[in-house]
């Protein structure tokens, strides 16, 4: 059981304003990996924020160049207390999406952390600076309380998660020994909701499909040529409807998910989607029939239209456009084979009379999942429930995408995610925010897991110590 004074220290760190001050300093760095000239801010954030934070934990720190020139650098902190102790690998990402300056409500600056009640607004407050600050703080408080962690620690930071983690898999494969561990505990993505402590065990994959119908350079008068010239917008609408119908149901069998495993169905039983302040209400009749909203979101695949356009939508003229374009995204669970997705979609469209639609695939994150029956899952859930007044939600995966597969598939490690945010945090939009109440509880939860790892690892598989 976690010492009561450690819980008090964690809560006082937030209540005193120290957490807010530390997060404010982190948010001030515009580490936008979506912008080509953010490398100076990224370099400064690593050197001025993360290196001192890791050094304070007694870590030796090493920066690494990215093997992929399109990605940013990596930073690894390592603390070895004893070869006989278990090793924990933590992960975070230093980059953020575009700040959307000038679009935040009430004139807020994305690079200045501002409080409005329990909401702390700033770019990166929830994704991911606030989340890795929670874990760094929990480790620091545990070290101050005990004088040691009781386990070995490796902390990996990347700087390109928001652009698809270029180079991360190759880096992990090349540094397999340095990243050797018994378990990964990381924080990103949202909880089930704002009030429910959550563990999730993976992420859906994501891949983008670009559909182009480019028929002619010019637009032609709809009165003079309507009915004799193929309309690319009409063609594209029909092509999209042949892939996913007007009720969100995937029409291509190869893009549908594998059968929902009984373990996953059981884990999702009774879980609600949404219901928090500001959350949209799930639409009845949308998506795959026969599944609950939780099963559709966490256990199924979805094919979403992200953008769709032809000509000037706001100022149309009486002319048949020359081209039309749509961007779709397949979100898919582990077990879905997307290796031939371009060929599958192109063949489907041709078979349905749309060979003129050009299909291009943009890379994304693969799906990944730690098995629900992995002993680390039960250990983490029961440990966290010692300090919560409610059951911990265990999700097979979140609906979004993370580089989970790097840890499970490349490094072969059981990987647990303890998120310190919630679905309504607006992490990729103006007004991104962290809830102070989640930060306060999150430090206690993270400290509880870390304390238990150093004191009660009995019965857990620890292959790193026997190798």
C-alpha beads as a LAMMPS data file, in Angstrom:
LAMMPS data file: protein, C-alpha beads

467 atoms
466 bonds

1 atom types
1 bond types

-500.0 500.0 xlo xhi
-500.0 500.0 ylo yhi
-500.0 500.0 zlo zhi

Masses

1 110.0

Atoms # bond

1 1 1 0.000 0.000 0.000
2 1 1 1.353 3.454 -0.904
3 1 1 2.480 5.474 2.149
4 1 1 -0.042 8.133 3.164
5 1 1 2.609 10.853 3.306
6 1 1 3.529 10.140 -0.325
7 1 1 -0.114 10.665 -1.273
8 1 1 -0.112 13.931 0.674
9 1 1 3.063 15.120 -1.052
10 1 1 1.569 14.369 -4.455
11 1 1 -1.631 16.260 -3.699
12 1 1 0.236 19.208 -2.151
13 1 1 2.399 19.499 -5.270
14 1 1 -0.725 20.281 -7.283
15 1 1 -2.607 22.215 -4.592
16 1 1 0.350 24.531 -3.947
17 1 1 0.481 25.670 -7.562
18 1 1 3.886 24.066 -8.164
19 1 1 2.523 21.697 -10.805
20 1 1 0.820 24.582 -12.615
21 1 1 4.079 26.578 -12.580
22 1 1 6.090 23.642 -13.951
23 1 1 3.532 22.951 -16.670
24 1 1 3.410 26.642 -17.557
25 1 1 7.156 26.592 -18.206
26 1 1 6.751 23.534 -20.449
27 1 1 3.826 24.915 -22.464
28 1 1 5.844 28.052 -23.241
29 1 1 7.992 26.106 -25.731
30 1 1 6.247 26.001 -29.170
31 1 1 7.426 22.484 -30.041
32 1 1 5.186 22.093 -33.112
33 1 1 6.423 19.088 -35.069
34 1 1 3.805 19.965 -37.683
35 1 1 5.854 23.056 -38.583
36 1 1 9.174 22.652 -40.416
37 1 1 11.045 25.308 -38.412
38 1 1 10.272 24.145 -34.874
39 1 1 13.591 22.374 -34.330
40 1 1 15.021 25.178 -32.187
41 1 1 12.062 25.053 -29.788
42 1 1 12.268 21.244 -29.667
43 1 1 16.007 21.344 -28.971
44 1 1 15.517 23.931 -26.227
45 1 1 12.688 21.923 -24.628
46 1 1 14.829 18.815 -24.485
47 1 1 17.889 20.599 -23.124
48 1 1 16.229 23.073 -20.773
49 1 1 13.271 21.050 -19.469
50 1 1 13.634 17.316 -19.937
51 1 1 17.370 16.878 -19.395
52 1 1 17.221 18.615 -15.967
53 1 1 14.070 16.651 -15.045
54 1 1 15.758 13.343 -15.849
55 1 1 19.012 14.379 -14.191
56 1 1 17.074 15.186 -11.009
57 1 1 15.906 11.563 -11.058
58 1 1 19.511 10.401 -11.080
59 1 1 19.400 9.398 -14.727
60 1 1 22.249 9.463 -17.160
61 1 1 20.907 11.235 -20.233
62 1 1 21.726 10.663 -23.894
63 1 1 20.339 12.477 -26.947
64 1 1 20.091 10.614 -30.239
65 1 1 19.622 11.683 -33.819
66 1 1 16.651 10.220 -35.657
67 1 1 17.459 7.564 -38.300
68 1 1 14.609 9.073 -40.335
69 1 1 15.462 12.582 -41.589
70 1 1 11.787 13.557 -41.485
71 1 1 11.668 13.059 -37.706
72 1 1 13.119 14.861 -34.715
73 1 1 15.645 13.695 -32.119
74 1 1 15.173 11.239 -29.254
75 1 1 16.189 11.556 -25.614
76 1 1 16.837 8.614 -23.284
77 1 1 17.300 8.827 -19.536
78 1 1 18.594 5.785 -17.640
79 1 1 18.796 5.092 -13.898
80 1 1 20.167 1.706 -12.820
81 1 1 19.768 0.867 -9.142
82 1 1 20.568 -2.852 -9.340
83 1 1 20.636 -5.558 -12.030
84 1 1 18.470 -7.649 -9.704
85 1 1 15.599 -5.159 -9.754
86 1 1 12.820 -4.926 -12.361
87 1 1 13.208 -2.309 -15.067
88 1 1 10.482 0.165 -16.012
89 1 1 10.378 1.836 -19.418
90 1 1 8.415 5.103 -19.573
91 1 1 7.597 7.077 -22.725
92 1 1 6.449 10.564 -23.612
93 1 1 6.513 12.913 -26.585
94 1 1 7.811 16.452 -26.474
95 1 1 6.137 17.681 -29.656
96 1 1 2.709 19.247 -30.059
97 1 1 0.389 19.968 -32.968
98 1 1 0.007 23.416 -34.520
99 1 1 -0.778 26.026 -31.864
100 1 1 -3.684 27.566 -33.845
101 1 1 -2.725 30.986 -32.524
102 1 1 -5.530 33.536 -32.835
103 1 1 -8.269 30.894 -32.774
104 1 1 -8.472 30.263 -29.026
105 1 1 -11.448 31.617 -27.111
106 1 1 -11.205 34.714 -24.909
107 1 1 -7.980 35.769 -26.614
108 1 1 -5.940 32.977 -25.025
109 1 1 -2.355 32.464 -26.175
110 1 1 -1.609 28.776 -26.871
111 1 1 1.876 29.152 -25.371
112 1 1 0.707 30.688 -22.094
113 1 1 -0.937 28.349 -19.596
114 1 1 -4.100 29.986 -18.293
115 1 1 -6.537 28.708 -15.699
116 1 1 -10.309 28.936 -15.827
117 1 1 -11.531 27.001 -12.832
118 1 1 -10.446 23.393 -13.208
119 1 1 -9.458 23.868 -16.865
120 1 1 -5.830 24.743 -17.572
121 1 1 -5.556 25.939 -21.181
122 1 1 -2.437 25.695 -23.314
123 1 1 -1.052 23.780 -26.265
124 1 1 0.434 20.547 -24.950
125 1 1 -1.238 20.882 -21.551
126 1 1 -2.970 17.547 -22.170
127 1 1 -1.038 16.173 -25.140
128 1 1 1.566 15.361 -23.962
129 1 1 3.478 17.737 -21.693
130 1 1 1.003 17.640 -18.834
131 1 1 0.879 13.857 -19.002
132 1 1 4.614 13.244 -18.920
133 1 1 4.963 15.910 -16.211
134 1 1 2.565 13.876 -14.048
135 1 1 4.783 10.803 -14.394
136 1 1 8.053 12.689 -13.923
137 1 1 6.614 14.320 -10.803
138 1 1 5.391 10.997 -9.396
139 1 1 8.852 9.475 -9.886
140 1 1 10.535 12.508 -8.296
141 1 1 8.218 12.425 -5.275
142 1 1 8.759 8.688 -4.837
143 1 1 12.529 9.140 -4.995
144 1 1 12.407 11.979 -2.452
145 1 1 10.256 9.886 -0.107
146 1 1 12.318 6.705 -0.239
147 1 1 15.776 7.700 -1.382
148 1 1 15.475 5.111 -4.143
149 1 1 12.865 3.936 -6.628
150 1 1 13.151 0.228 -5.958
151 1 1 13.470 -0.470 -9.693
152 1 1 15.566 0.552 -12.658
153 1 1 14.197 3.295 -14.897
154 1 1 14.501 4.097 -18.580
155 1 1 12.587 7.099 -19.919
156 1 1 12.281 7.539 -23.696
157 1 1 11.138 10.807 -25.231
158 1 1 10.451 11.328 -28.910
159 1 1 9.737 14.571 -30.739
160 1 1 7.575 13.492 -33.682
161 1 1 4.554 11.613 -32.349
162 1 1 2.163 14.178 -33.811
163 1 1 3.521 13.514 -37.317
164 1 1 3.391 9.718 -37.045
165 1 1 6.522 8.960 -34.978
166 1 1 8.923 8.761 -37.955
167 1 1 12.003 6.755 -37.056
168 1 1 10.731 5.524 -33.687
169 1 1 10.410 1.861 -34.687
170 1 1 13.836 1.864 -36.334
171 1 1 15.363 3.592 -33.306
172 1 1 13.806 1.073 -30.923
173 1 1 15.059 -1.844 -33.000
174 1 1 18.588 -0.405 -33.108
175 1 1 18.609 0.361 -29.354
176 1 1 16.834 -2.752 -28.182
177 1 1 19.361 -3.461 -25.419
178 1 1 19.289 0.089 -24.067
179 1 1 15.486 -0.012 -23.965
180 1 1 15.333 -3.483 -22.418
181 1 1 12.717 -3.576 -19.674
182 1 1 10.121 -5.713 -17.931
183 1 1 7.129 -3.465 -18.526
184 1 1 6.209 -0.179 -20.207
185 1 1 4.032 2.275 -18.308
186 1 1 3.257 5.408 -20.299
187 1 1 0.644 8.155 -20.421
188 1 1 -1.057 9.608 -23.476
189 1 1 -4.556 9.733 -24.886
190 1 1 -7.737 10.059 -22.840
191 1 1 -9.408 8.258 -19.986
192 1 1 -12.797 6.676 -20.552
193 1 1 -14.224 9.911 -19.128
194 1 1 -13.138 12.710 -16.827
195 1 1 -14.019 10.915 -13.601
196 1 1 -13.000 7.295 -14.285
197 1 1 -9.409 6.147 -13.679
198 1 1 -8.473 4.159 -16.747
199 1 1 -5.918 1.711 -18.060
200 1 1 -5.809 1.031 -21.766
201 1 1 -3.773 -1.669 -23.413
202 1 1 -3.239 -0.506 -26.961
203 1 1 -4.402 1.668 -29.798
204 1 1 -6.291 1.336 -33.022
205 1 1 -4.242 1.811 -36.135
206 1 1 -4.929 4.576 -38.596
207 1 1 -4.335 4.882 -42.329
208 1 1 -5.443 7.648 -44.713
209 1 1 -6.870 7.101 -48.162
210 1 1 -6.862 9.881 -50.757
211 1 1 -9.490 9.490 -53.483
212 1 1 -9.024 11.637 -56.587
213 1 1 -11.359 11.990 -59.561
214 1 1 -9.416 14.223 -61.957
215 1 1 -11.289 14.225 -65.291
216 1 1 -10.500 17.490 -67.038
217 1 1 -8.782 20.848 -66.603
218 1 1 -11.828 23.026 -67.213
219 1 1 -15.310 23.289 -65.762
220 1 1 -18.144 23.245 -68.317
221 1 1 -21.563 24.928 -68.241
222 1 1 -24.051 22.618 -66.535
223 1 1 -26.847 23.604 -68.899
224 1 1 -24.889 23.060 -72.089
225 1 1 -23.042 19.906 -70.975
226 1 1 -25.066 18.420 -68.139
227 1 1 -26.043 14.819 -68.837
228 1 1 -23.245 14.159 -71.335
229 1 1 -20.124 14.842 -69.250
230 1 1 -19.253 12.706 -66.238
231 1 1 -19.428 14.789 -63.055
232 1 1 -16.395 14.046 -60.819
233 1 1 -18.220 15.171 -57.677
234 1 1 -21.150 12.847 -58.332
235 1 1 -18.727 10.068 -59.204
236 1 1 -16.769 10.605 -55.993
237 1 1 -19.943 10.627 -53.893
238 1 1 -20.931 7.276 -55.375
239 1 1 -17.440 5.863 -54.875
240 1 1 -17.377 6.889 -51.213
241 1 1 -20.862 5.438 -50.658
242 1 1 -19.666 2.119 -52.098
243 1 1 -16.934 2.050 -49.410
244 1 1 -18.925 3.295 -46.418
245 1 1 -22.666 3.871 -46.547
246 1 1 -24.664 6.844 -45.313
247 1 1 -25.029 5.223 -41.886
248 1 1 -21.311 4.687 -41.260
249 1 1 -21.267 0.986 -42.115
250 1 1 -18.166 -0.301 -43.916
251 1 1 -19.118 -1.954 -47.235
252 1 1 -15.764 -3.602 -48.019
253 1 1 -15.440 -6.932 -46.190
254 1 1 -11.626 -6.771 -46.108
255 1 1 -11.751 -3.466 -44.201
256 1 1 -14.017 -4.791 -41.478
257 1 1 -12.552 -5.866 -38.137
258 1 1 -11.928 -9.464 -37.107
259 1 1 -14.569 -11.094 -34.937
260 1 1 -14.801 -9.372 -31.582
261 1 1 -13.000 -11.629 -29.062
262 1 1 -15.005 -12.675 -26.014
263 1 1 -12.396 -11.126 -23.685
264 1 1 -12.753 -7.773 -25.431
265 1 1 -16.543 -7.934 -25.400
266 1 1 -16.505 -8.734 -21.671
267 1 1 -14.096 -5.884 -20.910
268 1 1 -16.350 -3.414 -22.734
269 1 1 -19.599 -4.570 -21.153
270 1 1 -21.398 -1.718 -19.414
271 1 1 -18.951 0.989 -20.521
272 1 1 -20.568 4.208 -21.719
273 1 1 -19.169 6.496 -24.403
274 1 1 -19.364 10.235 -23.748
275 1 1 -21.637 11.748 -21.170
276 1 1 -19.140 14.306 -19.906
277 1 1 -19.555 18.085 -20.049
278 1 1 -19.201 19.233 -23.643
279 1 1 -19.155 15.697 -25.064
280 1 1 -21.274 15.072 -28.160
281 1 1 -24.032 12.488 -27.884
282 1 1 -23.361 9.253 -29.812
283 1 1 -25.763 8.939 -32.749
284 1 1 -28.206 6.052 -32.636
285 1 1 -28.187 3.969 -35.786
286 1 1 -24.680 5.048 -36.765
287 1 1 -21.949 2.490 -37.401
288 1 1 -21.928 -1.280 -37.420
289 1 1 -25.288 -2.658 -36.235
290 1 1 -25.438 -5.091 -33.349
291 1 1 -22.584 -3.463 -31.425
292 1 1 -22.691 -1.130 -28.452
293 1 1 -21.065 2.308 -28.803
294 1 1 -18.109 1.073 -26.719
295 1 1 -17.699 -1.972 -28.954
296 1 1 -17.797 0.180 -32.077
297 1 1 -15.263 2.660 -30.673
298 1 1 -12.808 0.331 -28.923
299 1 1 -13.408 -3.011 -30.617
300 1 1 -14.304 -2.176 -34.202
301 1 1 -13.103 -0.479 -37.370
302 1 1 -14.436 2.753 -38.798
303 1 1 -14.005 4.372 -42.195
304 1 1 -14.414 8.115 -41.803
305 1 1 -14.584 10.872 -44.409
306 1 1 -12.227 13.596 -43.177
307 1 1 -12.744 15.983 -46.076
308 1 1 -14.734 16.042 -49.290
309 1 1 -14.763 18.745 -51.917
310 1 1 -15.120 19.868 -55.487
311 1 1 -15.019 23.327 -57.072
312 1 1 -15.813 26.266 -54.769
313 1 1 -18.261 24.981 -52.172
314 1 1 -19.019 28.430 -50.753
315 1 1 -19.446 30.184 -54.123
316 1 1 -20.670 27.623 -56.665
317 1 1 -21.198 28.465 -60.287
318 1 1 -23.401 26.751 -62.854
319 1 1 -20.672 24.495 -64.131
320 1 1 -19.666 20.835 -63.982
321 1 1 -16.346 20.750 -62.085
322 1 1 -13.277 19.087 -63.537
323 1 1 -12.107 17.272 -60.438
324 1 1 -13.101 16.165 -56.946
325 1 1 -11.162 14.862 -53.970
326 1 1 -11.911 13.113 -50.691
327 1 1 -9.688 12.117 -47.783
328 1 1 -10.834 9.082 -45.820
329 1 1 -9.334 7.419 -42.777
330 1 1 -9.602 3.819 -41.679
331 1 1 -9.278 3.370 -37.912
332 1 1 -8.673 -0.319 -37.276
333 1 1 -8.105 -2.719 -34.395
334 1 1 -5.309 -5.245 -34.009
335 1 1 -5.761 -8.215 -36.312
336 1 1 -6.876 -6.175 -39.342
337 1 1 -4.589 -6.687 -42.345
338 1 1 -3.993 -3.364 -44.102
339 1 1 -0.915 -4.413 -46.076
340 1 1 -2.877 -4.365 -49.366
341 1 1 -5.352 -1.627 -48.571
342 1 1 -4.675 0.411 -51.720
343 1 1 -5.159 -2.601 -53.980
344 1 1 -8.254 -3.726 -52.057
345 1 1 -9.919 -0.319 -52.308
346 1 1 -8.942 0.203 -55.968
347 1 1 -10.227 -3.254 -56.941
348 1 1 -13.468 -2.656 -55.061
349 1 1 -14.044 0.685 -56.779
350 1 1 -13.322 -0.793 -60.203
351 1 1 -15.736 -3.645 -59.548
352 1 1 -18.417 -1.096 -58.630
353 1 1 -17.914 0.963 -61.794
354 1 1 -15.435 3.564 -60.562
355 1 1 -12.085 2.755 -62.217
356 1 1 -11.537 6.467 -62.817
357 1 1 -11.044 7.060 -59.032
358 1 1 -7.342 7.180 -58.194
359 1 1 -6.452 5.764 -54.765
360 1 1 -3.404 6.892 -52.789
361 1 1 -2.469 5.628 -49.331
362 1 1 -0.757 7.753 -46.689
363 1 1 1.134 5.913 -43.965
364 1 1 -0.147 5.917 -40.395
365 1 1 0.176 4.067 -37.116
366 1 1 -0.212 0.281 -37.015
367 1 1 -2.614 -1.154 -34.463
368 1 1 -1.361 -2.907 -31.344
369 1 1 -2.725 -4.407 -28.164
370 1 1 -1.367 -5.960 -24.964
371 1 1 -3.423 -9.095 -24.200
372 1 1 -6.129 -8.587 -21.601
373 1 1 -4.961 -11.711 -19.744
374 1 1 -1.355 -10.507 -19.404
375 1 1 -0.491 -10.677 -15.659
376 1 1 0.731 -7.074 -15.697
377 1 1 -2.827 -5.944 -16.513
378 1 1 -4.381 -7.485 -13.421
379 1 1 -1.459 -6.274 -11.286
380 1 1 -1.929 -2.667 -12.441
381 1 1 -5.710 -2.707 -12.076
382 1 1 -5.701 -4.150 -8.564
383 1 1 -2.868 -1.821 -7.517
384 1 1 -4.689 1.286 -8.712
385 1 1 -7.952 0.240 -7.091
386 1 1 -6.207 0.394 -3.715
387 1 1 -6.292 4.196 -3.910
388 1 1 -9.489 4.796 -5.873
389 1 1 -13.065 4.728 -4.653
390 1 1 -14.340 3.114 -7.858
391 1 1 -13.383 0.358 -10.294
392 1 1 -10.653 1.156 -12.805
393 1 1 -11.827 0.931 -16.421
394 1 1 -9.638 -1.380 -18.496
395 1 1 -9.949 -0.714 -22.235
396 1 1 -8.479 -3.168 -24.771
397 1 1 -7.325 -0.114 -26.709
398 1 1 -8.294 3.483 -27.257
399 1 1 -10.091 4.597 -30.372
400 1 1 -7.184 6.761 -31.517
401 1 1 -3.642 5.893 -32.549
402 1 1 -0.369 5.806 -30.622
403 1 1 2.991 4.110 -31.289
404 1 1 1.961 1.209 -29.041
405 1 1 3.165 -1.340 -31.583
406 1 1 6.751 -0.148 -31.165
407 1 1 6.775 -1.383 -27.579
408 1 1 4.786 -4.596 -28.048
409 1 1 5.858 -5.678 -31.528
410 1 1 9.380 -4.251 -31.860
411 1 1 10.559 -4.470 -28.238
412 1 1 8.269 -7.320 -27.182
413 1 1 7.181 -5.657 -23.939
414 1 1 3.869 -5.675 -22.055
415 1 1 2.667 -2.086 -22.351
416 1 1 0.177 -0.294 -20.119
417 1 1 -1.169 3.222 -20.651
418 1 1 -2.329 5.264 -17.662
419 1 1 -3.904 8.369 -19.251
420 1 1 -4.101 11.704 -17.426
421 1 1 -6.542 13.421 -19.780
422 1 1 -10.153 12.973 -20.938
423 1 1 -12.030 12.857 -24.261
424 1 1 -13.210 16.484 -24.113
425 1 1 -9.756 18.036 -23.648
426 1 1 -9.622 19.369 -27.275
427 1 1 -6.021 18.219 -27.593
428 1 1 -5.691 18.852 -31.342
429 1 1 -7.857 21.953 -31.495
430 1 1 -7.924 25.470 -30.092
431 1 1 -8.654 25.541 -26.337
432 1 1 -6.734 22.372 -25.471
433 1 1 -6.770 21.974 -21.703
434 1 1 -5.834 19.746 -18.817
435 1 1 -8.180 19.266 -15.878
436 1 1 -6.498 20.084 -12.576
437 1 1 -8.498 17.384 -10.823
438 1 1 -7.179 14.729 -13.198
439 1 1 -3.602 15.969 -12.755
440 1 1 -3.992 15.782 -8.966
441 1 1 -5.427 12.279 -9.060
442 1 1 -3.039 11.218 -11.808
443 1 1 0.080 11.894 -9.748
444 1 1 -1.334 9.757 -6.923
445 1 1 -2.224 6.952 -9.354
446 1 1 1.167 7.034 -11.070
447 1 1 3.020 7.146 -7.743
448 1 1 0.939 4.185 -6.561
449 1 1 1.932 2.074 -9.566
450 1 1 5.590 3.050 -9.305
451 1 1 5.651 2.391 -5.546
452 1 1 4.084 -1.044 -6.054
453 1 1 6.607 -1.931 -8.763
454 1 1 9.429 -1.285 -6.312
455 1 1 7.810 -3.132 -3.404
456 1 1 5.516 -5.882 -4.633
457 1 1 6.541 -7.400 -7.972
458 1 1 5.919 -10.959 -6.739
459 1 1 4.129 -13.191 -9.215
460 1 1 4.934 -10.999 -12.196
461 1 1 6.996 -12.184 -15.180
462 1 1 10.382 -10.451 -15.100
463 1 1 12.289 -11.764 -18.114
464 1 1 14.773 -8.876 -18.189
465 1 1 16.348 -10.058 -14.943
466 1 1 16.878 -13.609 -16.128
467 1 1 18.401 -12.839 -19.485

Bonds

1 1 1 2
2 1 2 3
3 1 3 4
4 1 4 5
5 1 5 6
6 1 6 7
7 1 7 8
8 1 8 9
9 1 9 10
10 1 10 11
11 1 11 12
12 1 12 13
13 1 13 14
14 1 14 15
15 1 15 16
16 1 16 17
17 1 17 18
18 1 18 19
19 1 19 20
20 1 20 21
21 1 21 22
22 1 22 23
23 1 23 24
24 1 24 25
25 1 25 26
26 1 26 27
27 1 27 28
28 1 28 29
29 1 29 30
30 1 30 31
31 1 31 32
32 1 32 33
33 1 33 34
34 1 34 35
35 1 35 36
36 1 36 37
37 1 37 38
38 1 38 39
39 1 39 40
40 1 40 41
41 1 41 42
42 1 42 43
43 1 43 44
44 1 44 45
45 1 45 46
46 1 46 47
47 1 47 48
48 1 48 49
49 1 49 50
50 1 50 51
51 1 51 52
52 1 52 53
53 1 53 54
54 1 54 55
55 1 55 56
56 1 56 57
57 1 57 58
58 1 58 59
59 1 59 60
60 1 60 61
61 1 61 62
62 1 62 63
63 1 63 64
64 1 64 65
65 1 65 66
66 1 66 67
67 1 67 68
68 1 68 69
69 1 69 70
70 1 70 71
71 1 71 72
72 1 72 73
73 1 73 74
74 1 74 75
75 1 75 76
76 1 76 77
77 1 77 78
78 1 78 79
79 1 79 80
80 1 80 81
81 1 81 82
82 1 82 83
83 1 83 84
84 1 84 85
85 1 85 86
86 1 86 87
87 1 87 88
88 1 88 89
89 1 89 90
90 1 90 91
91 1 91 92
92 1 92 93
93 1 93 94
94 1 94 95
95 1 95 96
96 1 96 97
97 1 97 98
98 1 98 99
99 1 99 100
100 1 100 101
101 1 101 102
102 1 102 103
103 1 103 104
104 1 104 105
105 1 105 106
106 1 106 107
107 1 107 108
108 1 108 109
109 1 109 110
110 1 110 111
111 1 111 112
112 1 112 113
113 1 113 114
114 1 114 115
115 1 115 116
116 1 116 117
117 1 117 118
118 1 118 119
119 1 119 120
120 1 120 121
121 1 121 122
122 1 122 123
123 1 123 124
124 1 124 125
125 1 125 126
126 1 126 127
127 1 127 128
128 1 128 129
129 1 129 130
130 1 130 131
131 1 131 132
132 1 132 133
133 1 133 134
134 1 134 135
135 1 135 136
136 1 136 137
137 1 137 138
138 1 138 139
139 1 139 140
140 1 140 141
141 1 141 142
142 1 142 143
143 1 143 144
144 1 144 145
145 1 145 146
146 1 146 147
147 1 147 148
148 1 148 149
149 1 149 150
150 1 150 151
151 1 151 152
152 1 152 153
153 1 153 154
154 1 154 155
155 1 155 156
156 1 156 157
157 1 157 158
158 1 158 159
159 1 159 160
160 1 160 161
161 1 161 162
162 1 162 163
163 1 163 164
164 1 164 165
165 1 165 166
166 1 166 167
167 1 167 168
168 1 168 169
169 1 169 170
170 1 170 171
171 1 171 172
172 1 172 173
173 1 173 174
174 1 174 175
175 1 175 176
176 1 176 177
177 1 177 178
178 1 178 179
179 1 179 180
180 1 180 181
181 1 181 182
182 1 182 183
183 1 183 184
184 1 184 185
185 1 185 186
186 1 186 187
187 1 187 188
188 1 188 189
189 1 189 190
190 1 190 191
191 1 191 192
192 1 192 193
193 1 193 194
194 1 194 195
195 1 195 196
196 1 196 197
197 1 197 198
198 1 198 199
199 1 199 200
200 1 200 201
201 1 201 202
202 1 202 203
203 1 203 204
204 1 204 205
205 1 205 206
206 1 206 207
207 1 207 208
208 1 208 209
209 1 209 210
210 1 210 211
211 1 211 212
212 1 212 213
213 1 213 214
214 1 214 215
215 1 215 216
216 1 216 217
217 1 217 218
218 1 218 219
219 1 219 220
220 1 220 221
221 1 221 222
222 1 222 223
223 1 223 224
224 1 224 225
225 1 225 226
226 1 226 227
227 1 227 228
228 1 228 229
229 1 229 230
230 1 230 231
231 1 231 232
232 1 232 233
233 1 233 234
234 1 234 235
235 1 235 236
236 1 236 237
237 1 237 238
238 1 238 239
239 1 239 240
240 1 240 241
241 1 241 242
242 1 242 243
243 1 243 244
244 1 244 245
245 1 245 246
246 1 246 247
247 1 247 248
248 1 248 249
249 1 249 250
250 1 250 251
251 1 251 252
252 1 252 253
253 1 253 254
254 1 254 255
255 1 255 256
256 1 256 257
257 1 257 258
258 1 258 259
259 1 259 260
260 1 260 261
261 1 261 262
262 1 262 263
263 1 263 264
264 1 264 265
265 1 265 266
266 1 266 267
267 1 267 268
268 1 268 269
269 1 269 270
270 1 270 271
271 1 271 272
272 1 272 273
273 1 273 274
274 1 274 275
275 1 275 276
276 1 276 277
277 1 277 278
278 1 278 279
279 1 279 280
280 1 280 281
281 1 281 282
282 1 282 283
283 1 283 284
284 1 284 285
285 1 285 286
286 1 286 287
287 1 287 288
288 1 288 289
289 1 289 290
290 1 290 291
291 1 291 292
292 1 292 293
293 1 293 294
294 1 294 295
295 1 295 296
296 1 296 297
297 1 297 298
298 1 298 299
299 1 299 300
300 1 300 301
301 1 301 302
302 1 302 303
303 1 303 304
304 1 304 305
305 1 305 306
306 1 306 307
307 1 307 308
308 1 308 309
309 1 309 310
310 1 310 311
311 1 311 312
312 1 312 313
313 1 313 314
314 1 314 315
315 1 315 316
316 1 316 317
317 1 317 318
318 1 318 319
319 1 319 320
320 1 320 321
321 1 321 322
322 1 322 323
323 1 323 324
324 1 324 325
325 1 325 326
326 1 326 327
327 1 327 328
328 1 328 329
329 1 329 330
330 1 330 331
331 1 331 332
332 1 332 333
333 1 333 334
334 1 334 335
335 1 335 336
336 1 336 337
337 1 337 338
338 1 338 339
339 1 339 340
340 1 340 341
341 1 341 342
342 1 342 343
343 1 343 344
344 1 344 345
345 1 345 346
346 1 346 347
347 1 347 348
348 1 348 349
349 1 349 350
350 1 350 351
351 1 351 352
352 1 352 353
353 1 353 354
354 1 354 355
355 1 355 356
356 1 356 357
357 1 357 358
358 1 358 359
359 1 359 360
360 1 360 361
361 1 361 362
362 1 362 363
363 1 363 364
364 1 364 365
365 1 365 366
366 1 366 367
367 1 367 368
368 1 368 369
369 1 369 370
370 1 370 371
371 1 371 372
372 1 372 373
373 1 373 374
374 1 374 375
375 1 375 376
376 1 376 377
377 1 377 378
378 1 378 379
379 1 379 380
380 1 380 381
381 1 381 382
382 1 382 383
383 1 383 384
384 1 384 385
385 1 385 386
386 1 386 387
387 1 387 388
388 1 388 389
389 1 389 390
390 1 390 391
391 1 391 392
392 1 392 393
393 1 393 394
394 1 394 395
395 1 395 396
396 1 396 397
397 1 397 398
398 1 398 399
399 1 399 400
400 1 400 401
401 1 401 402
402 1 402 403
403 1 403 404
404 1 404 405
405 1 405 406
406 1 406 407
407 1 407 408
408 1 408 409
409 1 409 410
410 1 410 411
411 1 411 412
412 1 412 413
413 1 413 414
414 1 414 415
415 1 415 416
416 1 416 417
417 1 417 418
418 1 418 419
419 1 419 420
420 1 420 421
421 1 421 422
422 1 422 423
423 1 423 424
424 1 424 425
425 1 425 426
426 1 426 427
427 1 427 428
428 1 428 429
429 1 429 430
430 1 430 431
431 1 431 432
432 1 432 433
433 1 433 434
434 1 434 435
435 1 435 436
436 1 436 437
437 1 437 438
438 1 438 439
439 1 439 440
440 1 440 441
441 1 441 442
442 1 442 443
443 1 443 444
444 1 444 445
445 1 445 446
446 1 446 447
447 1 447 448
448 1 448 449
449 1 449 450
450 1 450 451
451 1 451 452
452 1 452 453
453 1 453 454
454 1 454 455
455 1 455 456
456 1 456 457
457 1 457 458
458 1 458 459
459 1 459 460
460 1 460 461
461 1 461 462
462 1 462 463
463 1 463 464
464 1 464 465
465 1 465 466
466 1 466 467
